[in-house]
Amino acid sequence: MGDSMDNSNDNSRDYRTNDPIEHHGGAESARPARGPTPPMHPIDEGAPQVLPVGRNTLGVVSLVLGVLGFLCLPLVGPLGGLVCGIMGARREPRGVAIAGIVVSSLGVLAGCVVVPLLVGLTLPALAAGRKAAQHAQNTAVGLDAIARLESATSHGEAAPESLDEVYGSEPQPVDAWGTPLRLEKRMVDEADAPPEWNPGEPVYLIWSAGSDTIWDTPDDCVVASKPPDAALQLGLPQFGW
């Protein structure tokens, strides 16, 4: 019996000796110290979310129009680009819109110089081209009237007194401003006629009423004559000379 008690004491002692909790002085002393637990905050579902930045279409249009203003759309393109740039600067990203505003502003300034210069160079060229076209038209109808007049007098018929007799039932020729031409038959003294003119023959002059379309005004002019230099020899106004 004594042996059994000794064995139980030995087992208890060994158990206590091998227990890590008891070996280190109890459960409380064996547990590591913990700090205060941080508070848990609920997820704020209303917090703003960062969205990816898109493309500023108005800014791109502003930049494109500003560049086109230097290439093929002076003043018109930059004005449109300036408006689009101002509108595009109200949204992100603003960089391309600001670039469009700068380029378009430069285009507007350049257009204010280039456009008047182009107009100043173009208008005289257009006026000269229009006058050349009018001169060609008047000369063509005048020469046609002279050719018909020569054909009518080549058969020994009486010299016509007006273009009505020359054209008959055909439409009367008109000048570049839509006014019917007028035929004038004029007799010239032999003393005043050049040597190459046939003495005693009348001079035929085809007149235009000019740009004001009113007869007997300073802009009336001769568009063709027979002989060809009759208007020049007589000192009459001629269109285009």
KARA-V110266 format. One record per pair of residues at least 24 apart in sequence whose ideal C-beta (glycine too) atoms are under 10 Angstrom apart, sorted by sequence separation. I is the first residue (numbers start at 1). GAP is how many residues later the second one is. If there is no record, write none. Layout:
BEGIN
I;GAP, I;GAP
END
This chain:
BEGIN
60;24, 61;24, 62;24, 80;24, 81;24, 161;24, 182;24, 183;24, 202;24, 203;24, 207;24, 58;25, 59;25, 62;25, 63;25, 78;25, 79;25, 82;25, 148;25, 160;25, 181;25, 182;25, 201;25, 205;25, 206;25, 58;26, 59;26, 61;26, 62;26, 78;26, 81;26, 82;26, 159;26, 181;26, 182;26, 201;26, 204;26, 205;26, 57;27, 58;27, 61;27, 62;27, 77;27, 78;27, 80;27, 81;27, 145;27, 181;27, 182;27, 203;27, 210;27, 58;28, 59;28, 60;28, 78;28, 79;28, 145;28, 179;28, 180;28, 181;28, 202;28, 203;28, 211;28, 56;29, 58;29, 59;29, 78;29, 79;29, 144;29, 179;29, 180;29, 198;29, 205;29, 207;29, 208;29, 210;29, 58;30, 59;30, 77;30, 78;30, 179;30, 197;30, 203;30, 207;30, 208;30, 56;31, 57;31, 58;31, 76;31, 77;31, 78;31, 141;31, 142;31, 175;31, 177;31, 178;31, 179;31, 196;31, 203;31, 205;31, 208;31, 56;32, 58;32, 59;32, 75;32, 78;32, 79;32, 141;32, 175;32, 176;32, 177;32, 179;32, 197;32, 207;32, 56;33, 58;33, 59;33, 63;33, 66;33, 67;33, 70;33, 74;33, 75;33, 78;33, 140;33, 141;33, 142;33, 173;33, 175;33, 177;33, 179;33, 182;33, 194;33, 196;33, 197;33, 203;33, 56;34, 57;34, 59;34, 62;34, 63;34, 66;34, 69;34, 73;34, 74;34, 75;34, 77;34, 78;34, 141;34, 149;34, 174;34, 175;34, 176;34, 177;34, 179;34, 193;34, 56;35, 59;35, 61;35, 62;35, 63;35, 65;35, 66;35, 68;35, 69;35, 75;35, 76;35, 138;35, 141;35, 173;35, 174;35, 175;35, 176;35, 177;35, 178;35, 179;35, 194;35, 56;36, 59;36, 60;36, 61;36, 62;36, 63;36, 64;36, 66;36, 67;36, 68;36, 70;36, 71;36, 74;36, 75;36, 138;36, 140;36, 145;36, 149;36, 175;36, 177;36, 179;36, 194;36, 197;36, 54;37, 55;37, 56;37, 59;37, 60;37, 62;37, 63;37, 66;37, 67;37, 69;37, 70;37, 74;37, 75;37, 137;37, 138;37, 139;37, 144;37, 145;37, 146;37, 193;37, 196;37, 53;38, 54;38, 55;38, 56;38, 58;38, 59;38, 62;38, 63;38, 65;38, 66;38, 69;38, 73;38, 74;38, 75;38, 137;38, 138;38, 145;38, 166;38, 175;38, 182;38, 184;38, 53;39, 54;39, 56;39, 57;39, 58;39, 59;39, 60;39, 61;39, 62;39, 63;39, 64;39, 65;39, 66;39, 68;39, 69;39, 74;39, 75;39, 76;39, 137;39, 138;39, 141;39, 142;39, 186;39, 194;39, 53;40, 56;40, 57;40, 59;40, 60;40, 62;40, 63;40, 64;40, 66;40, 67;40, 70;40, 74;40, 75;40, 136;40, 137;40, 141;40, 193;40, 55;41, 56;41, 59;41, 62;41, 63;41, 66;41, 69;41, 70;41, 74;41, 75;41, 134;41, 135;41, 184;41, 185;41, 192;41, 193;41, 58;42, 59;42, 62;42, 65;42, 66;42, 69;42, 134;42, 159;42, 181;42, 188;42, 192;42, 133;43, 134;43, 138;43, 159;43, 163;43, 181;43, 56;44, 70;44, 74;44, 160;44, 186;44, 69;45, 131;45, 159;45, 188;45, 130;46, 175;46, 188;46, 176;47, 153;48, 175;48, 186;48, 153;49, 173;50, 186;50, 153;51, 184;52, 150;54, 149;55, 149;57, 146;58, 145;59, 146;59, 146;60, 145;61, 144;62, 142;63, 143;63, 176;63, 142;64, 175;64, 141;65, 142;65, 142;66, 139;67, 141;67, 138;68, 138;70, 138;72, 153;73, 134;74, 149;75, 150;76, 134;77, 146;77, 147;77, 149;77, 145;78, 146;78, 145;79, 146;79, 147;79, 131;80, 142;80, 143;80, 144;80, 146;80, 142;81, 143;81, 145;81, 146;81, 141;82, 142;82, 146;82, 138;83, 140;83, 141;83, 142;83, 138;84, 139;84, 140;84, 138;85, 139;85, 143;85, 137;86, 138;86, 135;88, 142;97, 139;99, 138;100, 139;100, 138;101, 139;101, 138;102, 135;103, 135;104, 136;104, 134;105, 135;105, 134;106, 135;106, 131;108, 132;108, 131;109
END
